[in-house]
Amino acid sequence: MPNSALLSEAEFDAILSAAGLAVPDDLKPGVFAGAQQLHAIVELLRQPRTAADEPSNIFSLARSL
């Protein structure tokens, strides 16, 4: 996971608080690890892309007679 994509524990606590969620203390390390992984994946998905990176939406079917 790149360092820029790491979610700090303070950010994690702020997100939980803003969402009105309470995670039990014994489950918090696992939920925090999952949140860090999800945050890293989201960072990868939000990178700029060019038109060449997008799939084509044009289909051509050959029809035999």
N, C-alpha and C positions, 0 to 999 in steps of 0.2 A: 504494500500500500504506500503510495507516495506521501511524504510528510505534509504536503499542502492539502491533502485530502483528509487528514486526521481530524476527527471531531474531538474537541476538548471536553473534559468532564463538566466544566462550567457551562459550555454551550448545550451539552446534553441535558443538564439540569434545567436550564432556561427553557428549552424546547418542551420538556415534560411539564414544567410549571405552566407555560403558556397554553398547553393543550389540556391542562387540568388533570393530568395523569399522575398517579402515585404508584411507584414501583416498590415492592417490598425490598428491604435491604439485602436479603439473601439472594434475590434474583437480579439485583441491579448490575453486578459485574457481567453477567451473560447478556442482558439487554443492552448494556453499554457497548460490548464487543460487537453485537449484531448491528447496532446503530452506526458504529464506526465503519463497518464493512459496507453498509447500505449507503452511507455518505460518500465513501470512496467511489462506489459504482455510479452514483448520481453525478459526481464530478466528471467521470469519464464520459458519460452520456451527454453532458451539456457542453462538450467541446465544440468549437466551430467546425462546420463541415462545408465542403464545396459541393457543387452540383454533381461532380464526378463520384462523390461518396454515396449518393442516393441511388436506390435501385430504379431501374427503368420501369415505367408503367405502360410501355408499348408492347403489345403482343402481336405476333404475326403467325397465322396458321396457314400452312400450305394445304391447298385443297386439290386432291387428285380427281380427275374426271374419268 
